[in-house]
Amino acid sequence: MDSCKIMDADAHMCEPPELWAERLDRRFRDRAPRFVRNFKGQKGEFFVIDERNNMRVAGVFAAGKTFDEKFLESGLDSALPGGWDPSARLKDMELDGVECAVLYTTFGFSLFRIEEPEFQLACFRAYNDWLADFVSYAPNRFAGLGLISLYDPNAGAEELARCRKIGLKGALIWAAPPDDRPYHFPVYDRLWAAAQEHEMPLSLHLGTARRDTLAETDRGLFYTRAVARTLDVQNTILTIIFGGVLERFPRLQIVSAENDIGWVPFLMERADKYYRRWKQGYTIQLSLKPSEYFARQVYATFIDDPEGLRTYNHFPAGRDNFMWSTDYPHQAATWPHSREVVERDFQALPEDDRRKIIRENMARLYRFAL
């Protein structure tokens, strides 16, 4: 395949310990999320919001490391500085053959579980400001994605517009909103309108469901939840399609992030089937088939999905909607061997499709020059 550089559709930050302690609104600073060694007797370092809401940090910087029980006890002192230092990040990208990167949070994922609206909004704003400073170092290489609190969707729309103003290129929202207020409810319409107006793709990233957690104390449930997280995003995508969100906002762009792609042909075929069979009896106001909305407005990132690469062309728009990522610096990361991984995993794809999936689709969505 050709040697063009990669455009990474889903890389991550490794936020520095002082971010929230220094930047959080003073009203909440004494409650700032913090890093704690051996939290509740568990060996290792943890990002702690409160007694129930915490996450182990070791997997955050496991790129290029041996991920075993001993490594789980590691702390941020073992992390790659590219997680918070833009100069170091550019060096790591160059080593890996990555030209541009979309930057997702890491510790911010757990902030989506905060149930106090004002505190969540303050934590998100502190992160968004820090990320804007980071991407300003090389705005032609980084696409930063802000965090949007949706307890008050109107305030969320305002924060999304502010994120665009300070140099970010998209944002994350709950992968699954509260059960009593799904995304097709009109209360979110101002958010969708703002995202459409400001050309800010909204990401549904694995791990941002409102009550999402991976409790290590029950390893069976830990693995079950890790595998089943993708269902949150699939359910949300179906809701915004069948609920008419993409019909009403035809330029809104949604991203399924780190949820693989092999499920897309199956899910869209099933969605089209039920719409075809039931639309005359159970009428809904859609002018397109569900798969056509997905093709027009939904994108999906993946890292390691052999089945997806074998079947991506079963969904005709897949070559234009799927985007590969390195997951730097997380445990699943291909760094510093991404070029070799792309050469191996994409060898059976036509050259045009390879180029689209590892480069051109991401550039188009996030407005990078090719």
Rosetta blueprint (number, residue, H / E / L):
1 M L
2 D L
3 S L
4 C L
5 K L
6 I E
7 M E
8 D E
9 A E
10 D E
11 A E
12 H E
13 M L
14 C L
15 E L
16 P L
17 P L
18 E L
19 L H
20 W H
21 A H
22 E H
23 R H
24 L L
25 D L
26 R H
27 R H
28 F H
29 R H
30 D H
31 R H
32 A L
33 P L
34 R E
35 F E
36 V E
37 R E
38 N L
39 F H
40 K H
41 G H
42 Q L
43 K L
44 G L
45 E E
46 F E
47 F E
48 V E
49 I L
50 D L
51 E L
52 R L
53 N L
54 N E
55 M E
56 R E
57 V L
58 A H
59 G H
60 V H
61 F H
62 A L
63 A L
64 G L
65 K L
66 T L
67 F L
68 D L
69 E L
70 K L
71 F H
72 L H
73 E H
74 S L
75 G L
76 L H
77 D H
78 S H
79 A L
80 L L
81 P H
82 G H
83 G H
84 W L
85 D L
86 P H
87 S H
88 A H
89 R H
90 L H
91 K H
92 D H
93 M H
94 E H
95 L H
96 D H
97 G L
98 V E
99 E E
100 C E
101 A E
102 V E
103 L E
104 Y E
105 T L
106 T L
107 F L
108 G H
109 F H
110 S H
111 L H
112 F L
113 R L
114 I L
115 E L
116 E L
117 P H
118 E H
119 F H
120 Q H
121 L H
122 A H
123 C H
124 F H
125 R H
126 A H
127 Y H
128 N H
129 D H
130 W H
131 L H
132 A H
133 D H
134 F H
135 V H
136 S L
137 Y L
138 A L
139 P L
140 N L
141 R L
142 F E
143 A E
144 G E
145 L E
146 G E
147 L E
148 I L
149 S L
150 L L
151 Y L
152 D L
153 P H
154 N H
155 A H
156 G H
157 A H
158 E H
159 E H
160 L H
161 A H
162 R H
163 C H
164 R H
165 K H
166 I L
167 G L
168 L L
169 K L
170 G E
171 A E
172 L E
173 I L
174 W L
175 A L
176 A L
177 P L
178 P L
179 D L
180 D L
181 R L
182 P L
183 Y L
184 H L
185 F L
186 P H
187 V H
188 Y H
189 D H
190 R H
191 L H
192 W H
193 A H
194 A H
195 A H
196 Q H
197 E H
198 H L
199 E L
200 M L
201 P L
202 L E
203 S E
204 L E
205 H E
206 L L
207 G L
208 T L
209 A L
210 R L
211 R L
212 D L
213 T L
214 L L
215 A L
216 E L
217 T L
218 D L
219 R H
220 G H
221 L H
222 F H
223 Y H
224 T H
225 R H
226 A H
227 V H
228 A H
229 R L
230 T H
231 L H
232 D H
233 V H
234 Q H
235 N H
236 T H
237 I H
238 L H
239 T H
240 I H
241 I H
242 F H
243 G L
244 G L
245 V H
246 L H
247 E H
248 R H
249 F L
250 P L
251 R L
252 L L
253 Q L
254 I E
255 V E
256 S E
257 A E
258 E L
259 N L
260 D L
261 I L
262 G L
263 W H
264 V H
265 P H
266 F H
267 L H
268 M H
269 E H
270 R H
271 A H
272 D H
273 K H
274 Y H
275 Y H
276 R H
277 R H
278 W H
279 K L
280 Q L
281 G L
282 Y L
283 T L
284 I L
285 Q L
286 L L
287 S L
288 L L
289 K L
290 P H
291 S H
292 E H
293 Y H
294 F H
295 A H
296 R H
297 Q H
298 V E
299 Y E
300 A E
301 T E
302 F E
303 I L
304 D L
305 D L
306 P H
307 E H
308 G H
309 L H
310 R H
311 T H
312 Y H
313 N H
314 H H
315 F L
316 P L
317 A L
318 G H
319 R H
320 D H
321 N H
322 F E
323 M E
324 W E
325 S L
326 T L
327 D L
328 Y L
329 P L
330 H L
331 Q L
332 A L
333 A L
334 T L
335 W L
336 P L
337 H L
338 S H
339 R H
340 E H
341 V H
342 V H
343 E H
344 R H
345 D H
346 F L
347 Q L
348 A L
349 L L
350 P L
351 E H
352 D H
353 D H
354 R H
355 R H
356 K H
357 I H
358 I H
359 R H
360 E H
361 N H
362 M H
363 A H
364 R H
365 L H
366 Y L
367 R L
368 F L
369 A L
370 L L
